[in-house]
Amino acid sequence: MPIGRTTAAGGMETSYGFRQVDAGDKQPLVNEVFHKVANRYDLMNDLMSAGMHRVWKDAMVAWLNPPKRPGWRSLDVAGGTGDVAFRIVAASHGNAHVTVLDINGSMLAVGRERAEKQKLADNVDFVEANAEELPLADASFDAYTVAFGIRNVPRIDVALSEAYRVLRPGGRFLCLEFSEVDLPFLDKAYEAWSFNAIPRIGRAVTGDGEPYSYLVESIRKFPNQRNFAAMIARAGFERVSFRNYSGGIAAAHSGWKL
């Protein structure tokens, strides 16, 4: 059954959807979800957002506004299929270089194949690693993006600290995530769609509704906009702000390393 949204920041490291799991058990469970859905990842996001994830990603990249000059580097975390990375390259008129980092090899395999088909191998590289322990040098990126991925990280505070570490002074953090609906009536309609329709459609399309149940539940366990903004500020970022999309179904958070 649906439960009230978690507004505080704690507890994500031991919550697998609405289930409580032991510390250290969440990551393998999440990995298995994305191994199952990797080849249908865009379909998954289409189901969960009624196709709006594409519009929201475009809006986030527009807010990032990557410069149209060579040498600018961005890190896209939990973006294995390359969806955001390819948008950043396009927005930079082919000048940006994006490192896609994901803990899930199945997702990365999809991204590499897409990059080759789109002839973006010179602009995008792929790294299999954990967001909580980035194998990357300090102050090595101009931007860090993560879209619909940070709620699947067990220790979000650690991931945010790592984001701060790898950004150059003046670098920017941007996170797009499902969030708390703030419009009357839309919240009830979206909840009904999420908990009743999405797992059933996922089961009909893929033969397995369990990954979709987890993903819907994980949205409700994620901190709301203001509490997540506070987490970003605690990691050291300044000028932290957020923008709601579609009445708060999704929100983009921004912070600067100054």
C-alpha positions as CSV (number, residue, x, y, z in Angstrom):
1,M,0.0,0.0,0.0
2,P,1.2,3.6,-0.7
3,I,2.6,5.4,2.3
4,G,3.3,9.1,3.0
5,R,6.2,10.6,1.2
6,T,9.5,10.7,3.2
7,T,10.4,14.3,3.7
8,A,13.6,13.7,5.7
9,A,16.9,12.8,4.1
10,G,17.8,9.7,6.1
11,G,16.9,6.0,5.6
12,M,17.6,5.6,1.9
13,E,20.6,3.4,2.5
14,T,18.4,0.7,4.0
15,S,15.2,1.1,2.0
16,Y,14.5,-0.9,-1.1
17,G,11.3,0.7,-2.1
18,F,9.0,0.2,0.9
19,R,11.1,-2.8,2.2
20,Q,13.7,-2.3,4.8
21,V,16.9,-4.2,4.0
22,D,20.3,-4.6,5.7
23,A,23.0,-2.1,5.0
24,G,24.9,-3.3,2.0
25,D,22.0,-5.2,0.6
26,K,20.3,-2.4,-1.3
27,Q,22.9,-2.0,-4.0
28,P,22.8,-5.6,-5.3
29,L,19.0,-5.5,-5.4
30,V,19.0,-2.2,-7.3
31,N,21.6,-3.6,-9.7
32,E,19.4,-6.5,-10.5
33,V,16.5,-4.2,-11.3
34,F,18.6,-2.4,-13.9
35,H,20.0,-5.6,-15.4
36,K,16.4,-6.5,-16.0
37,V,15.3,-3.3,-17.6
38,A,18.5,-2.1,-19.4
39,N,17.3,-2.9,-22.9
40,R,13.9,-1.2,-22.1
41,Y,15.2,1.7,-20.0
42,D,13.6,4.4,-22.2
43,L,10.4,2.5,-22.2
44,M,10.6,2.3,-18.4
45,N,10.9,6.1,-18.1
46,D,8.1,6.5,-20.7
47,L,5.9,4.4,-18.5
48,M,6.8,6.2,-15.3
49,S,6.5,9.7,-16.7
50,A,4.0,9.3,-19.6
51,G,6.8,10.2,-21.9
52,M,7.6,13.5,-20.2
53,H,11.1,12.4,-19.1
54,R,12.3,13.5,-22.5
55,V,10.9,17.0,-22.0
56,W,12.4,17.2,-18.5
57,K,15.8,16.0,-19.6
58,D,15.8,18.7,-22.4
59,A,14.9,21.3,-19.8
60,M,17.7,20.2,-17.5
61,V,20.3,20.3,-20.3
62,A,19.0,23.7,-21.3
63,W,19.4,24.9,-17.7
64,L,22.9,23.5,-17.7
65,N,23.6,25.4,-21.0
66,P,26.9,23.7,-21.9
67,P,29.3,26.1,-23.6
68,K,29.9,25.7,-27.3
69,R,33.7,25.5,-27.0
70,P,36.2,22.6,-26.9
71,G,37.7,21.5,-23.6
72,W,34.6,21.6,-21.5
73,R,34.0,18.3,-19.6
74,S,30.9,16.9,-17.9
75,L,30.3,13.8,-15.8
76,D,26.9,12.1,-16.1
77,V,26.4,9.6,-13.3
78,A,23.9,6.8,-13.4
79,G,23.4,7.6,-17.0
80,G,24.5,4.3,-18.6
81,T,22.3,4.4,-21.7
82,G,23.7,7.9,-22.6
83,D,20.4,9.6,-22.8
84,V,21.5,12.8,-21.0
85,A,25.1,12.7,-22.3
86,F,24.0,12.7,-25.9
87,R,21.8,15.7,-25.2
88,I,24.7,17.6,-23.6
89,V,26.9,16.9,-26.6
90,A,24.2,18.1,-29.0
91,A,23.6,21.3,-26.9
92,S,27.3,22.1,-27.0
93,H,27.3,21.8,-30.8
94,G,29.6,18.7,-30.5
95,N,32.2,20.4,-28.4
96,A,31.6,18.9,-24.9
97,H,33.1,15.7,-23.8
98,V,31.0,13.7,-21.4
99,T,32.0,10.7,-19.2
100,V,29.1,8.5,-18.5
101,L,29.5,6.6,-15.2
102,D,27.2,3.8,-14.1
103,I,27.5,0.9,-11.7
104,N,25.5,-1.3,-14.0
105,G,27.3,-3.0,-16.9
106,S,24.1,-3.8,-18.7
107,M,23.1,-0.2,-18.9
108,L,26.6,0.8,-20.1
109,A,26.5,-1.8,-22.8
110,V,23.3,-0.1,-24.2
111,G,25.0,3.3,-24.0
112,R,28.1,2.2,-25.8
113,E,26.1,0.7,-28.6
114,R,24.1,3.9,-29.0
115,A,27.2,6.1,-29.0
116,E,28.7,4.0,-31.8
117,K,25.5,4.2,-33.9
118,Q,25.3,8.0,-33.3
119,K,29.1,8.4,-34.1
120,L,29.7,10.0,-30.7
121,A,32.7,7.8,-29.6
122,D,35.0,10.8,-29.6
123,N,32.6,12.8,-27.4
124,V,31.5,10.2,-24.9
125,D,33.3,7.6,-22.9
126,F,31.9,5.1,-20.4
127,V,33.1,4.1,-17.0
128,E,31.7,1.3,-14.8
129,A,31.9,2.5,-11.2
130,N,30.0,3.4,-8.0
131,A,28.7,6.9,-7.5
132,E,29.8,6.6,-3.9
133,E,33.5,6.0,-4.8
134,L,34.3,7.8,-8.1
135,P,37.6,6.6,-9.6
136,L,38.2,10.1,-10.9
137,A,40.6,12.9,-10.0
138,D,39.8,15.8,-7.8
139,A,38.6,19.0,-9.7
140,S,38.5,17.3,-13.1
141,F,35.0,18.2,-14.4
142,D,33.1,21.4,-15.2
143,A,29.7,19.8,-14.6
144,Y,28.1,16.8,-12.9
145,T,24.7,15.6,-13.9
146,V,22.5,12.8,-12.7
147,A,19.0,12.1,-14.0
148,F,16.6,9.7,-12.2
149,G,19.5,7.9,-10.6
150,I,20.4,9.4,-7.3
151,R,17.5,7.9,-5.4
152,N,18.9,4.5,-6.2
153,V,22.2,5.3,-4.5
154,P,22.3,3.9,-1.0
155,R,24.4,6.6,0.6
156,I,23.3,9.8,-1.2
157,D,25.3,12.0,1.1
158,V,28.5,10.2,0.1
159,A,27.6,10.5,-3.6
160,L,27.0,14.3,-3.2
161,S,30.4,14.6,-1.5
162,E,32.0,12.8,-4.3
163,A,30.2,15.1,-6.8
164,Y,31.7,18.1,-5.0
165,R,35.2,16.6,-5.0
166,V,35.4,15.9,-8.7
167,L,34.1,19.3,-9.8
168,R,36.4,22.1,-10.6
169,P,36.0,25.5,-8.7
170,G,33.1,27.1,-10.5
171,G,31.7,23.7,-11.5
172,R,28.0,22.9,-11.4
173,F,25.9,20.1,-10.0
174,L,22.6,19.3,-11.7
175,C,20.2,16.5,-10.6
176,L,16.9,15.6,-12.2
177,E,14.7,13.4,-10.1
178,F,11.1,12.4,-9.5
179,S,9.8,14.5,-6.6
180,E,6.8,15.7,-4.6
181,V,3.8,16.8,-6.5
182,D,2.6,20.2,-5.2
183,L,-0.6,20.7,-7.2
184,P,-4.0,19.7,-5.6
185,F,-5.7,16.7,-7.3
186,L,-2.6,16.0,-9.5
187,D,-0.9,14.4,-6.6
188,K,-3.8,11.9,-6.1
189,A,-4.1,11.2,-9.8
190,Y,-0.3,10.6,-10.1
191,E,-0.3,8.3,-7.1
192,A,-3.1,6.2,-8.5
193,W,-1.3,6.0,-11.9
194,S,2.0,5.1,-10.3
195,F,0.9,2.4,-7.9
196,N,-1.9,0.8,-9.9
197,A,-1.0,1.3,-13.6
198,I,2.8,1.3,-13.9
199,P,3.6,-2.1,-12.4
200,R,0.7,-3.7,-14.4
201,I,1.9,-2.1,-17.7
202,G,5.5,-3.1,-16.9
203,R,4.4,-6.7,-16.3
204,A,2.4,-6.7,-19.6
205,V,5.3,-5.2,-21.6
206,T,8.3,-6.9,-20.1
207,G,6.8,-9.9,-18.3
208,D,8.0,-8.7,-14.9
209,G,6.3,-6.0,-12.8
210,E,8.6,-6.2,-9.8
211,P,11.2,-3.7,-11.0
212,Y,8.5,-1.2,-11.7
213,S,7.0,-1.6,-8.3
214,Y,10.4,-0.9,-6.7
215,L,10.9,2.2,-8.9
216,V,7.5,3.6,-8.0
217,E,8.1,3.0,-4.3
218,S,11.6,4.5,-4.4
219,I,10.1,7.8,-5.6
220,R,8.0,8.0,-2.5
221,K,11.0,7.2,-0.2
222,F,13.1,10.0,-1.8
223,P,13.4,13.3,0.1
224,N,11.2,16.1,-1.1
225,Q,12.5,19.1,-2.9
226,R,13.5,21.3,0.0
227,N,15.0,18.4,2.0
228,F,17.1,17.3,-1.0
229,A,18.2,20.9,-1.6
230,A,19.4,20.9,2.1
231,M,21.4,17.8,1.4
232,I,23.1,19.4,-1.6
233,A,24.0,22.4,0.5
234,R,25.4,20.2,3.3
235,A,27.7,18.7,0.7
236,G,29.3,22.1,0.2
237,F,27.4,23.4,-2.8
238,E,26.3,27.1,-2.9
239,R,23.5,28.9,-4.7
240,V,21.4,25.8,-4.4
241,S,18.0,26.0,-6.1
242,F,15.4,23.8,-7.8
243,R,12.8,24.0,-10.5
244,N,9.7,21.9,-10.5
245,Y,8.5,20.3,-13.7
246,S,4.9,19.2,-14.3
247,G,3.7,20.3,-10.9
248,G,6.6,18.7,-9.0
249,I,6.3,15.2,-10.6
250,A,9.9,15.9,-11.3
251,A,12.4,18.5,-10.1
252,A,15.8,19.7,-11.2
253,H,18.2,20.7,-8.5
254,S,21.2,23.0,-9.1
255,G,24.3,23.8,-7.0
256,W,27.7,25.4,-7.6
257,K,31.1,24.6,-6.3
258,L,32.4,28.2,-5.5
